[in-house]
């Protein structure tokens, strides 16, 4: 078993768990802001990945 893979999996699980906790304990107005910010973050990550792939191609 690779220790690096285990560490990545544990970190990903902790991040998802924390995100679920924050979202479930947030007030309704805050939930809308969290969803909006998450959407912006995903779009920015997509743009970053597209830019990186365009550099290599």
TIKOLFI-352278 format. One record per residue (C-alpha): residue number from 1; x, z, y. Coordinates in nm, 3 decimals, decimal comma, m for minus. Layout:
// residues N
NUM:X:Z:Y $
...
***
This chain:
// residues 57
1:0,000:0,000:0,000 $
2:0,137:m0,100:0,338 $
3:0,149:0,191:0,584 $
4:0,119:m0,042:0,884 $
5:m0,208:m0,187:0,752 $
6:m0,346:0,159:0,685 $
7:m0,259:0,267:1,039 $
8:m0,428:m0,042:1,186 $
9:m0,740:0,021:0,979 $
10:m0,754:0,385:1,081 $
11:m0,711:0,295:1,448 $
12:m0,982:0,030:1,428 $
13:m1,218:0,274:1,255 $
14:m1,151:0,539:1,517 $
15:m1,214:0,291:1,799 $
16:m1,543:0,177:1,648 $
17:m1,651:0,535:1,586 $
18:m1,570:0,634:1,942 $
19:m1,758:0,333:2,079 $
20:m2,064:0,421:1,869 $
21:m2,051:0,781:1,988 $
22:m2,024:0,681:2,354 $
23:m2,306:0,430:2,324 $
24:m2,539:0,667:2,138 $
25:m2,485:0,955:2,380 $
26:m2,522:0,743:2,697 $
27:m2,829:0,741:2,918 $
28:m3,040:0,420:2,929 $
29:m2,893:0,297:3,259 $
30:m2,541:0,362:3,136 $
31:m2,615:0,171:2,813 $
32:m2,699:m0,140:3,013 $
33:m2,370:m0,110:3,203 $
34:m2,179:m0,062:2,877 $
35:m2,337:m0,376:2,729 $
36:m2,259:m0,575:3,044 $
37:m1,897:m0,455:3,050 $
38:m1,857:m0,528:2,679 $
39:m1,980:m0,882:2,735 $
40:m1,733:m0,935:3,017 $
41:m1,452:m0,795:2,802 $
42:m1,536:m1,028:2,513 $
43:m1,543:m1,329:2,744 $
44:m1,207:m1,232:2,892 $
45:m1,058:m1,188:2,544 $
46:m1,191:m1,529:2,442 $
47:m1,035:m1,689:2,749 $
48:m0,703:m1,516:2,676 $
49:m0,700:m1,640:2,316 $
50:m0,786:m1,993:2,429 $
51:m0,504:m1,985:2,684 $
52:m0,254:m1,863:2,427 $
53:m0,357:m2,127:2,174 $
54:m0,335:m2,400:2,438 $
55:0,025:m2,297:2,510 $
56:0,122:m2,336:2,146 $
57:m0,056:m2,670:2,098 $
***
